[in-house]
Amino acid sequence: MRVLVACEESQRVCIEFRKRGHEAYSCDILPCSGGHPEWHIQGDVLKEIHNGWDLMIAFPPCTHLAISGARWFKDKKKEQAEALDFVYELLHAPIRKIALENPIGVISTQIRKPDQIIQPWQFGHGETKATCLWVKNLPLLKPTNIVSGREHRIHRMAPGPDRAKLRSITYQGIADAMAKQWG
């Protein structure tokens, strides 16, 4: 299966699909940090969505969409509108199977409610981070390893130059579940 993992510089999901024999590529405007530049398309994902993909899993930036930034929404209406347009384009890409991931935020009220909300603790990580999934022609993800702990590590991450990048990396257990259940 040809898999496009949109807005993923870490390659965590891409690598899991590759391990299972799929022709998977990450695509991001940033260079990849996952160690496999040969599996990375550096550029605008909207220029790639028409290239015959069977599945796209998209992780659009949440900077202007997540409810955690609601106090700044009034000051960034243009940026939020552009981010919502980008999400809309991804959700309506000419690809048969699509999953889009983002935290709880304005996609739910401006485009549509998510099909599922998952937590890292359902996939082997003792942490909380409510994550919405919008899916097309895919089953909902089934929890694979429910654990205790329920720590708010991501929310409490210290400020720093890499904070946004570190907060956005997909948990390994969720990447495994996506590749196993959707691949």
C-alpha positions, 0 to 999 in steps of 0.5 A: 500500500502507498502511504503518505504521512503528512506533516510528519518530520519525525517519521515515527508513523512512516517507519512503522508502516515501512516495517510492515512492508508498505511504501510509506513516505513522510512529507513535511516542509521541514527536513526529517529527523527520523533518520530516513531522508530517502523516505521523506518528501520535503515540501508542501503536502498539498502538492503531493496528495494527487500522486496516487496514495492509498492512505494518508495519515495527516498531522497538521500543525495545531498552533492555530487550532488547539484549544490550548491556545484559545486565549490567542485566537482573537489575535490570529483570526487570519492564521486560524482561517488558513490553518482550517483551510489546510485541514479542509484540503487534507480531509478532502484530498483525493485519497480513499483512506484518510486519518487526520490527527489533532488535539481538541480544538476548533476543527470540531466546531468549524469543520466537524466533530472528530470520529474518535478521541484517543489517549496515550494511556490506551496505547502503552504510555502512562500519560494524558493527551486527548487526541482527536481523529477524523477518519475516512474509510478506516476503522476506529483505532482499538486500544492496544495496551491500557496502562495506569499513570495518567501523567500530564507530562506534555502539558507540563513540558518546560518552555524551550526552542524545541517545545512545540516539536517535542510536544507534537511527536506521535507516541510510539504505541499510537504509531504502532497501532496505526500501522498495525490496524490501518496497514 
